[in-house]
Each structure stands twice: as C-alpha cells, then as structure tokens.
Amino acid sequence: MKRLPEDHAPRSALFLNSQIREWIHLLKFSRLVGRSDFNRLRFLAAREIPLIETDFDAVVAIPSHPLRSLLQVDLSWEWARCVAEASKRPLQRESLKHASLAYAFLRSPQKNLSPAERWSHFEDPKRQTRYASPSGLPPQRILLVDDVLNTGCSFLEAREALEKAGHRVVAGLVLART
C-alpha cells in the first residue's frame, strides 16, 4: 500500500486495535459523547501536544462525511475540541468544511473504496475535492486533526484545501492509525 510522504504524515496518537476501534466506533456514531469519553480524549490530546514541536495558531478538524447528521457526533470535531482545550489554542471550527453536500452522491463513500482506489482518486487531476476553506480569513498556522488515518487521502485533500486558501498546515495529529 502507498504511504504518505514523511513530511506529510501526521503524528499518530494510538494504533488501532479492536478495543480502540470499538471505542472510536461508539464515539463516532453515538448521539452524544459522554463526559468520561470527552475526558479520555482530552487526556490523549494533552499527552500528545507536548510532542508537537511546531507552534500553531488554530486547530482544524477533518470532517468525516458530507452527510453527517447534525444530531450525531463527529469524532474529528470532538478530538479537535480536546486538542484546542489541551493546547490553549483557538479552534477554527468553520475554517474547513465540505464544499458540497451533493458530493456524497457523486462518488462512493470512502470506506467502500480500496486503498488503491482512494489513491487513484486523489491523484486524478480532474477530481472533485471534498473540502474547501472559506476565503477572506487571515493566514494561520494550523494543526490538522483527524480521528482515524487509513490511507491519508482525506488528510492530504484537507491540507491541500487549507493551503490553497493561504493557510499553512504545520503539523497533523490523529487519534488512531490503522
């Protein structure tokens, strides 16, 4: 399987085992994040933040899915909130958002694609990106946060969108890596 270039790879907080996978699945698809779950996320964030040597202005989460219900918890946002709380840096919740809800109908959800299909989509110069960063914001140094890193294509697409808008992604942090 293709790997992210070393200078593009986020730091990994945990490796995904069956217990962590179950916990992430519960968090990601449950209606509410419990206080104990939020505290565990915050503990993990506080443990990893000192290991990131680069200074950053804001924390940006990679949204999981364009059709995620507003009632459901998106673990990437919860993780980003915990990183922001642990690092005392602002959370730019609106700095990164999906370009279009219609996009979900144009391509299979990522989880149904093989790693090779994910990479071939990412490398296609005519691809329709899933992410956009609003213009008009002052350039910021950003810590990019995601819940789970599989192939890294979402991470690279989000980074590309932010850099196109004038921001600089200085580091990445993921909760778990498969």
MDAnalysis code that builds the backbone (N, CA, C; Angstrom):
import MDAnalysis as mda
import numpy as np

u = mda.Universe.empty(534, n_residues=178, atom_resindex=np.repeat(np.arange(178), 3), trajectory=True)
u.add_TopologyAttr("name", ["N", "CA", "C"] * 178)
u.add_TopologyAttr("resid", np.arange(1, 179))
u.add_TopologyAttr("resname", ["MET", "LYS", "ARG", "LEU", "PRO", "GLU", "ASP", "HIS", "ALA", "PRO", "ARG", "SER", "ALA", "LEU", "PHE", "LEU", "ASN", "SER", "GLN", "ILE", "ARG", "GLU", "TRP", "ILE", "HIS", "LEU", "LEU", "LYS", "PHE", "SER", "ARG", "LEU", "VAL", "GLY", "ARG", "SER", "ASP", "PHE", "ASN", "ARG", "LEU", "ARG", "PHE", "LEU", "ALA", "ALA", "ARG", "GLU", "ILE", "PRO", "LEU", "ILE", "GLU", "THR", "ASP", "PHE", "ASP", "ALA", "VAL", "VAL", "ALA", "ILE", "PRO", "SER", "HIS", "PRO", "LEU", "ARG", "SER", "LEU", "LEU", "GLN", "VAL", "ASP", "LEU", "SER", "TRP", "GLU", "TRP", "ALA", "ARG", "CYS", "VAL", "ALA", "GLU", "ALA", "SER", "LYS", "ARG", "PRO", "LEU", "GLN", "ARG", "GLU", "SER", "LEU", "LYS", "HIS", "ALA", "SER", "LEU", "ALA", "TYR", "ALA", "PHE", "LEU", "ARG", "SER", "PRO", "GLN", "LYS", "ASN", "LEU", "SER", "PRO", "ALA", "GLU", "ARG", "TRP", "SER", "HIS", "PHE", "GLU", "ASP", "PRO", "LYS", "ARG", "GLN", "THR", "ARG", "TYR", "ALA", "SER", "PRO", "SER", "GLY", "LEU", "PRO", "PRO", "GLN", "ARG", "ILE", "LEU", "LEU", "VAL", "ASP", "ASP", "VAL", "LEU", "ASN", "THR", "GLY", "CYS", "SER", "PHE", "LEU", "GLU", "ALA", "ARG", "GLU", "ALA", "LEU", "GLU", "LYS", "ALA", "GLY", "HIS", "ARG", "VAL", "VAL", "ALA", "GLY", "LEU", "VAL", "LEU", "ALA", "ARG", "THR"])
u.atoms.positions = np.array([
    [0.838, -1.183, 0.000],
    [0.000, 0.000, 0.000],
    [0.882, 1.246, 0.000],
    [0.443, 2.240, -0.710],
    [1.148, 3.509, -0.794],
    [1.175, 4.188, 0.573],
    [2.268, 4.872, 0.882],
    [2.389, 5.542, 2.164],
    [2.513, 7.043, 1.957],
    [2.066, 7.803, 2.958],
    [2.207, 9.260, 2.925],
    [3.681, 9.627, 2.954],
    [4.080, 10.661, 2.209],
    [5.458, 11.144, 2.338],
    [5.705, 11.561, 3.783],
    [6.920, 11.358, 4.253],
    [7.235, 11.617, 5.661],
    [6.887, 13.035, 6.097],
    [7.119, 14.027, 5.213],
    [6.826, 15.409, 5.600],
    [5.328, 15.726, 5.563],
    [4.498, 14.801, 5.062],
    [3.059, 14.998, 5.025],
    [2.340, 14.161, 6.072],
    [3.052, 13.260, 6.708],
    [2.401, 12.314, 7.616],
    [2.108, 12.956, 8.966],
    [0.878, 12.791, 9.458],
    [0.577, 13.294, 10.802],
    [1.190, 12.391, 11.861],
    [1.330, 12.927, 13.034],
    [1.804, 12.132, 14.157],
    [0.665, 11.216, 14.592],
    [0.968, 10.012, 14.958],
    [-0.075, 9.062, 15.344],
    [-0.150, 8.959, 16.860],
    [-1.348, 9.082, 17.405],
    [-1.527, 9.023, 18.849],
    [-1.635, 7.583, 19.337],
    [-2.373, 6.768, 18.628],
    [-2.596, 5.377, 19.025],
    [-2.627, 4.500, 17.779],
    [-2.308, 3.238, 17.936],
    [-2.544, 2.304, 16.842],
    [-3.874, 1.624, 17.100],
    [-4.598, 1.399, 16.035],
    [-5.960, 0.893, 16.142],
    [-5.936, -0.603, 16.473],
    [-6.429, -0.959, 17.652],
    [-6.652, -2.363, 17.967],
    [-8.148, -2.546, 18.158],
    [-8.602, -3.739, 18.438],
    [-10.048, -3.995, 18.481],
    [-10.748, -3.177, 19.573],
    [-10.095, -2.998, 20.722],
    [-10.711, -2.228, 21.801],
    [-10.839, -0.754, 21.413],
    [-9.774, -0.175, 20.846],
    [-9.802, 1.220, 20.422],
    [-10.789, 1.403, 19.279],
    [-10.827, 0.443, 18.351],
    [-11.771, 0.514, 17.227],
    [-13.209, 0.557, 17.737],
    [-13.511, -0.290, 18.715],
    [-14.864, -0.324, 19.289],
    [-15.185, 1.009, 19.964],
    [-14.235, 1.550, 20.715],
    [-14.428, 2.820, 21.413],
    [-14.638, 3.951, 20.406],
    [-13.815, 4.005, 19.356],
    [-13.955, 5.037, 18.332],
    [-15.293, 4.903, 17.621],
    [-15.697, 3.681, 17.313],
    [-16.975, 3.465, 16.636],
    [-18.134, 3.967, 17.495],
    [-18.089, 3.661, 18.788],
    [-19.139, 4.145, 19.698],
    [-19.180, 5.668, 19.742],
    [-17.996, 6.275, 19.842],
    [-17.925, 7.736, 19.891],
    [-18.398, 8.366, 18.598],
    [-17.983, 7.779, 17.492],
    [-18.235, 8.381, 16.196],
    [-19.708, 8.315, 15.803],
    [-20.372, 7.249, 16.205],
    [-21.735, 7.046, 15.728],
    [-22.796, 7.127, 16.821],
    [-22.399, 7.475, 18.035],
    [-23.407, 7.630, 19.082],
    [-23.954, 9.061, 19.024],
    [-25.063, 9.288, 19.696],
    [-25.684, 10.612, 19.659],
    [-24.936, 11.631, 20.507],
    [-24.342, 11.207, 21.586],
    [-23.655, 12.128, 22.485],
    [-22.321, 11.544, 22.918],
    [-21.355, 12.404, 23.130],
    [-20.096, 11.973, 23.720],
    [-20.225, 12.157, 25.217],
    [-20.069, 11.077, 25.962],
    [-20.166, 11.153, 27.411],
    [-19.006, 11.917, 28.006],
    [-19.179, 12.396, 29.236],
    [-18.131, 13.166, 29.909],
    [-16.846, 12.338, 30.052],
    [-16.984, 11.065, 30.378],
    [-15.786, 10.236, 30.547],
    [-15.054, 10.053, 29.215],
    [-15.814, 9.938, 28.127],
    [-15.186, 9.816, 26.805],
    [-14.471, 11.110, 26.436],
    [-15.129, 12.245, 26.708],
    [-14.502, 13.532, 26.406],
    [-13.235, 13.698, 27.244],
    [-13.273, 13.303, 28.508],
    [-12.089, 13.411, 29.371],
    [-10.961, 12.513, 28.871],
    [-11.314, 11.325, 28.378],
    [-10.287, 10.422, 27.838],
    [-9.658, 11.037, 26.591],
    [-10.482, 11.627, 25.719],
    [-9.957, 12.301, 24.536],
    [-9.038, 13.450, 24.943],
    [-9.467, 14.221, 25.931],
    [-8.671, 15.361, 26.396],
    [-7.336, 14.886, 26.984],
    [-7.358, 13.783, 27.721],
    [-6.128, 13.215, 28.280],
    [-5.174, 12.821, 27.158],
    [-5.707, 12.158, 26.114],
    [-4.866, 11.749, 24.988],
    [-4.286, 12.971, 24.283],
    [-5.098, 14.018, 24.122],
    [-4.628, 15.245, 23.469],
    [-3.509, 15.885, 24.289],
    [-3.710, 15.990, 25.590],
    [-2.711, 16.609, 26.458],
    [-1.404, 15.829, 26.430],
    [-1.491, 14.510, 26.294],
    [-0.293, 13.670, 26.248],
    [0.481, 13.886, 24.951],
    [-0.236, 14.094, 23.829],
    [0.414, 14.196, 22.531],
    [0.888, 15.603, 22.185],
    [0.199, 16.636, 22.673],
    [0.525, 18.014, 22.304],
    [1.977, 18.391, 22.592],
    [2.547, 18.052, 23.761],
    [3.943, 18.439, 24.005],
    [4.915, 17.829, 22.996],
    [4.514, 16.761, 22.325],
    [5.395, 16.105, 21.360],
    [5.381, 16.804, 20.002],
    [4.451, 17.739, 19.816],
    [4.417, 18.514, 18.580],
    [5.229, 19.770, 18.817],
    [6.371, 19.861, 18.158],
    [7.312, 20.944, 18.440],
    [6.963, 22.235, 17.706],
    [6.133, 22.148, 16.667],
    [5.813, 23.318, 15.866],
    [4.724, 24.141, 16.528],
    [4.840, 25.451, 16.451],
    [3.818, 26.334, 17.005],
    [2.673, 26.460, 15.999],
    [1.453, 26.565, 16.481],
    [0.294, 26.709, 15.609],
    [-0.691, 27.697, 16.216],
    [-1.528, 28.278, 15.338],
    [-2.500, 29.294, 15.757],
    [-3.884, 28.714, 15.984],
    [-4.223, 27.660, 15.258],
    [-5.579, 27.130, 15.311],
    [-5.581, 25.624, 15.081],
    [-6.633, 24.989, 15.547],
    [-6.828, 23.550, 15.374],
    [-7.994, 23.356, 14.402],
    [-7.786, 22.585, 13.370],
    [-8.831, 22.325, 12.379],
    [-9.059, 20.822, 12.280],
    [-10.316, 20.421, 12.372],
    [-10.675, 19.007, 12.245],
    [-11.040, 18.679, 10.810],
    [-10.725, 17.466, 10.400],
    [-11.127, 16.977, 9.084],
    [-12.513, 16.354, 9.231],
    [-13.542, 16.935, 8.604],
    [-14.885, 16.365, 8.742],
    [-14.935, 14.946, 8.194],
    [-15.710, 14.095, 8.840],
    [-15.735, 12.685, 8.469],
    [-16.531, 12.398, 7.212],
    [-17.681, 13.027, 7.057],
    [-18.564, 12.667, 5.952],
    [-19.470, 13.844, 5.612],
    [-19.700, 14.123, 4.329],
    [-20.501, 15.293, 3.968],
    [-21.955, 15.221, 4.412],
    [-22.488, 14.036, 4.609],
    [-23.892, 13.929, 5.002],
    [-24.068, 13.576, 6.474],
    [-23.037, 13.818, 7.270],
    [-23.130, 13.531, 8.703],
    [-24.267, 14.335, 9.316],
    [-25.142, 13.662, 10.028],
    [-26.276, 14.350, 10.634],
    [-25.772, 15.324, 11.694],
    [-26.412, 16.477, 11.779],
    [-26.042, 17.449, 12.801],
    [-26.326, 16.912, 14.202],
    [-27.211, 15.920, 14.298],
    [-27.532, 15.347, 15.604],
    [-26.461, 14.379, 16.075],
    [-25.693, 13.861, 15.122],
    [-24.678, 12.880, 15.502],
    [-23.373, 13.580, 15.864],
    [-22.571, 12.890, 16.605],
    [-21.262, 13.398, 16.986],
    [-20.275, 13.066, 15.883],
    [-19.498, 14.025, 15.493],
    [-18.391, 13.777, 14.570],
    [-17.135, 13.752, 15.431],
    [-16.526, 12.600, 15.555],
    [-15.402, 12.440, 16.471],
    [-14.237, 13.368, 16.130],
    [-14.054, 13.682, 14.848],
    [-12.965, 14.592, 14.483],
    [-13.132, 15.948, 15.162],
    [-14.391, 16.436, 15.233],
    [-14.623, 17.722, 15.897],
    [-14.404, 17.601, 17.402],
    [-14.845, 16.494, 17.989],
    [-14.636, 16.309, 19.435],
    [-13.137, 16.251, 19.750],
    [-12.402, 15.540, 18.923],
    [-10.953, 15.414, 19.100],
    [-10.300, 16.791, 18.957],
    [-10.745, 17.571, 17.956],
    [-10.194, 18.910, 17.759],
    [-10.494, 19.812, 18.958],
    [-11.704, 19.705, 19.521],
    [-12.043, 20.495, 20.710],
    [-11.114, 20.147, 21.866],
    [-10.831, 18.864, 22.024],
    [-9.942, 18.431, 23.116],
    [-8.526, 18.928, 22.894],
    [-8.048, 18.873, 21.644],
    [-6.707, 19.377, 21.339],
    [-6.649, 20.875, 21.630],
    [-7.700, 21.607, 21.232],
    [-7.739, 23.053, 21.475],
    [-7.722, 23.345, 22.976],
    [-8.480, 22.568, 23.730],
    [-8.540, 22.762, 25.180],
    [-7.187, 22.440, 25.825],
    [-6.575, 21.349, 25.385],
    [-5.303, 20.933, 25.978],
    [-4.163, 21.858, 25.590],
    [-4.230, 22.460, 24.404],
    [-3.125, 23.285, 23.918],
    [-3.329, 24.775, 24.171],
    [-4.547, 25.143, 24.624],
    [-4.884, 26.552, 24.840],
    [-4.800, 27.354, 23.540],
    [-5.004, 26.687, 22.398],
    [-5.033, 27.352, 21.092],
    [-6.489, 27.442, 20.635],
    [-6.827, 28.404, 19.793],
    [-8.217, 28.516, 19.329],
    [-8.603, 27.351, 18.428],
    [-9.875, 27.070, 18.387],
    [-10.411, 26.061, 17.479],
    [-11.143, 26.780, 16.365],
    [-10.669, 26.635, 15.145],
    [-11.313, 27.260, 13.994],
    [-12.326, 26.282, 13.425],
    [-13.469, 26.177, 14.050],
    [-14.460, 25.182, 13.651],
    [-14.936, 25.366, 12.217],
    [-15.037, 26.602, 11.735],
    [-15.543, 26.847, 10.388],
    [-14.432, 26.984, 9.339],
    [-13.191, 26.825, 9.730],
    [-12.102, 27.004, 8.765],
    [-12.103, 25.936, 7.688],
    [-12.679, 24.794, 7.968],
    [-12.678, 23.715, 6.993],
    [-14.065, 23.119, 6.964],
    [-14.647, 23.071, 5.797],
    [-15.977, 22.485, 5.693],
    [-16.121, 21.805, 4.340],
    [-17.111, 20.928, 4.217],
    [-17.314, 20.251, 2.950],
    [-17.800, 21.243, 1.910],
    [-17.308, 21.093, 0.703],
    [-17.667, 22.016, -0.367],
    [-19.128, 21.860, -0.767],
    [-19.628, 20.646, -0.749],
    [-20.986, 20.437, -1.228],
    [-21.562, 19.164, -0.643],
    [-22.783, 19.233, -0.162],
    [-23.448, 18.024, 0.326],
    [-23.762, 17.081, -0.826],
    [-23.917, 17.629, -2.031],
    [-24.226, 16.793, -3.187],
    [-23.068, 15.873, -3.538],
    [-21.898, 16.214, -3.069],
    [-20.715, 15.427, -3.442],
    [-20.844, 13.962, -3.054],
    [-21.523, 13.688, -1.955],
    [-21.661, 12.309, -1.484],
    [-22.349, 11.429, -2.516],
    [-23.159, 12.029, -3.386],
    [-23.872, 11.241, -4.389],
    [-23.023, 11.013, -5.641],
    [-21.928, 11.743, -5.777],
    [-21.117, 11.651, -6.984],
    [-20.071, 10.553, -6.908],
    [-19.783, 10.073, -5.720],
    [-18.737, 9.076, -5.553],
    [-19.084, 8.192, -4.376],
    [-18.657, 6.951, -4.442],
    [-18.910, 6.035, -3.332],
    [-18.300, 6.599, -2.060],
    [-18.941, 6.346, -0.900],
    [-18.293, 6.756, 0.347],
    [-16.900, 6.135, 0.419],
    [-15.965, 6.854, 1.006],
    [-14.578, 6.416, 1.008],
    [-14.384, 5.030, 1.616],
    [-15.195, 4.692, 2.625],
    [-14.976, 3.412, 3.289],
    [-15.256, 2.225, 2.365],
    [-15.979, 2.458, 1.259],
    [-16.251, 1.381, 0.304],
    [-15.161, 1.235, -0.749],
    [-14.178, 2.124, -0.746],
    [-13.117, 2.078, -1.746],
    [-11.891, 1.364, -1.200],
    [-11.199, 0.673, -2.090],
    [-9.934, 0.045, -1.700],
    [-8.880, 1.142, -1.569],
    [-7.772, 0.862, -0.865],
    [-6.707, 1.868, -0.772],
    [-6.210, 2.329, -2.139],
    [-6.107, 1.402, -3.089],
    [-5.650, 1.776, -4.437],
    [-6.642, 2.729, -5.100],
    [-7.948, 2.480, -4.906],
    [-8.973, 3.371, -5.479],
    [-8.931, 4.743, -4.818],
    [-8.679, 4.777, -3.507],
    [-8.582, 6.064, -2.816],
    [-7.430, 6.877, -3.383],
    [-6.265, 6.239, -3.560],
    [-5.103, 6.952, -4.074],
    [-5.310, 7.376, -5.515],
    [-5.931, 6.504, -6.335],
    [-6.124, 6.865, -7.742],
    [-7.061, 8.064, -7.841],
    [-8.069, 8.126, -6.950],
    [-8.953, 9.293, -6.942],
    [-8.176, 10.539, -6.537],
    [-7.356, 10.425, -5.503],
    [-6.610, 11.588, -5.020],
    [-5.653, 12.104, -6.088],
    [-5.043, 11.210, -6.845],
    [-4.040, 11.612, -7.835],
    [-4.652, 12.066, -9.164],
    [-5.955, 11.915, -9.328],
    [-6.625, 12.339, -10.560],
    [-6.680, 13.863, -10.604],
    [-6.059, 14.508, -11.619],
    [-6.049, 15.971, -11.665],
    [-7.439, 16.574, -11.875],
    [-8.397, 15.784, -12.355],
    [-9.750, 16.290, -12.596],
    [-10.702, 15.972, -11.448],
    [-10.158, 15.466, -10.347],
    [-11.032, 15.051, -9.252],
    [-11.793, 16.231, -8.661],
    [-12.931, 15.932, -8.090],
    [-13.692, 16.944, -7.362],
    [-13.312, 16.796, -5.895],
    [-12.676, 17.799, -5.338],
    [-12.243, 17.703, -3.947],
    [-13.441, 17.738, -3.006],
    [-13.288, 17.114, -1.861],
    [-14.374, 17.069, -0.887],
    [-14.330, 18.226, 0.092],
    [-13.252, 18.989, 0.097],
    [-13.079, 20.014, 1.113],
    [-12.846, 21.386, 0.509],
    [-13.226, 22.389, 1.265],
    [-12.970, 23.774, 0.876],
    [-12.730, 24.585, 2.135],
    [-11.901, 25.597, 2.023],
    [-11.657, 26.510, 3.136],
    [-12.150, 27.879, 2.713],
    [-12.982, 28.533, 3.531],
    [-13.514, 29.835, 3.125],
    [-12.409, 30.865, 2.933],
    [-12.586, 31.698, 1.939],
    [-11.587, 32.746, 1.692],
    [-11.860, 33.931, 2.619],
    [-10.907, 34.823, 2.666],
    [-11.097, 36.034, 3.472],
    [-10.594, 35.921, 4.898],
    [-10.185, 34.736, 5.339],
    [-9.630, 34.595, 6.685],
    [-8.142, 34.908, 6.632],
    [-7.594, 35.533, 7.673],
    [-6.148, 35.786, 7.665],
    [-5.390, 34.458, 7.691],
    [-4.248, 34.389, 7.029],
    [-3.474, 33.140, 7.021],
    [-3.110, 32.713, 8.445],
    [-3.220, 31.415, 8.696],
    [-2.913, 30.891, 10.015],
    [-2.030, 29.659, 9.903],
    [-1.286, 29.391, 10.969],
    [-0.545, 28.133, 11.092],
    [-1.492, 27.150, 11.774],
    [-1.746, 26.032, 11.115],
    [-2.826, 25.144, 11.545],
    [-2.309, 23.769, 11.951],
    [-2.871, 23.273, 13.056],
    [-2.697, 21.879, 13.445],
    [-3.921, 21.146, 12.906],
    [-3.711, 20.205, 11.995],
    [-4.801, 19.468, 11.361],
    [-5.045, 18.180, 12.132],
    [-6.296, 17.946, 12.534],
    [-6.641, 16.831, 13.416],
    [-7.655, 15.916, 12.737],
    [-7.450, 14.618, 12.874],
    [-8.424, 13.645, 12.369],
    [-8.555, 12.534, 13.392],
    [-9.631, 11.759, 13.270],
    [-9.813, 10.674, 14.223],
    [-9.011, 9.438, 13.823],
    [-9.198, 8.943, 12.601],
    [-8.508, 7.729, 12.167],
    [-7.826, 7.971, 10.827],
    [-6.574, 7.542, 10.710],
    [-5.818, 7.659, 9.465],
    [-5.713, 6.282, 8.825],
    [-6.282, 6.152, 7.628],
    [-6.155, 4.898, 6.870],
    [-5.113, 5.091, 5.776],
    [-5.532, 5.631, 4.638],
    [-4.593, 5.868, 3.537],
    [-3.959, 7.246, 3.617],
    [-4.627, 8.186, 4.248],
    [-4.114, 9.552, 4.336],
    [-4.646, 10.476, 3.260],
    [-5.516, 9.973, 2.379],
    [-6.040, 10.809, 1.290],
    [-6.887, 11.967, 1.807],
    [-7.743, 11.730, 2.790],
    [-8.552, 12.821, 3.352],
    [-7.643, 13.880, 3.966],
    [-6.622, 13.427, 4.665],
    [-5.665, 14.337, 5.288],
    [-5.008, 15.218, 4.226],
    [-4.554, 14.605, 3.129],
    [-3.882, 15.362, 2.080],
    [-4.846, 16.314, 1.356],
    [-6.089, 15.862, 1.128],
    [-7.081, 16.737, 0.481],
    [-7.407, 17.942, 1.362],
    [-7.558, 17.717, 2.657],
    [-7.853, 18.816, 3.584],
    [-6.676, 19.784, 3.640],
    [-5.484, 19.242, 3.696],
    [-4.281, 20.081, 3.712],
    [-4.199, 20.930, 2.445],
    [-4.483, 20.305, 1.320],
    [-4.468, 20.997, 0.032],
    [-5.464, 22.164, 0.023],
    [-6.680, 21.926, 0.537],
    [-7.714, 22.960, 0.561],
    [-7.293, 24.139, 1.437],
    [-6.724, 23.843, 2.599],
    [-6.288, 24.900, 3.508],
    [-5.137, 25.708, 2.914],
    [-4.188, 25.013, 2.289],
    [-3.041, 25.709, 1.714],
    [-3.454, 26.545, 0.502],
    [-4.449, 26.079, -0.232],
    [-4.967, 26.842, -1.369],
    [-5.591, 28.154, -0.890],
    [-6.127, 28.143, 0.337],
    [-6.744, 29.350, 0.906],
    [-5.730, 30.238, 1.627],
    [-4.440, 29.863, 1.584],
    [-3.403, 30.714, 2.163],
    [-2.925, 30.315, 3.543],
    [-3.502, 29.272, 4.130],
    [-3.055, 28.816, 5.453],
    [-1.848, 27.898, 5.307],
    [-1.196, 27.634, 6.426],
    [-0.066, 26.714, 6.414],
    [-0.321, 25.618, 7.452],
    [-0.389, 24.373, 6.988],
    [-0.564, 23.252, 7.910],
    [0.826, 22.894, 8.428],
    [1.040, 23.134, 9.721],
    [2.363, 22.936, 10.301],
    [2.543, 21.560, 10.919],
    [1.430, 20.905, 11.261],
    [1.533, 19.575, 11.858],
    [0.172, 18.889, 11.776],
    [0.194, 17.586, 11.940],
    [-1.040, 16.820, 11.948],
    [-1.071, 15.914, 13.164],
    [-2.252, 15.630, 13.651],
    [-2.421, 14.740, 14.794],
    [-3.632, 13.858, 14.558],
    [-3.438, 12.564, 14.666],
    [-4.566, 11.652, 14.515],
    [-4.727, 10.858, 15.797],
    [-5.971, 10.498, 16.074],
    [-6.263, 9.711, 17.277],
    [-5.767, 8.288, 17.110],
    [-5.981, 7.704, 15.942],
    [-5.568, 6.314, 15.720],
    [-5.142, 6.126, 14.270],
    [-4.256, 5.182, 14.076],
    [-3.772, 4.848, 12.743],
    [-3.989, 3.359, 12.520],
    [-4.553, 3.027, 11.346],
    [-4.787, 1.596, 11.091],
    [-3.532, 0.929, 10.590],
])
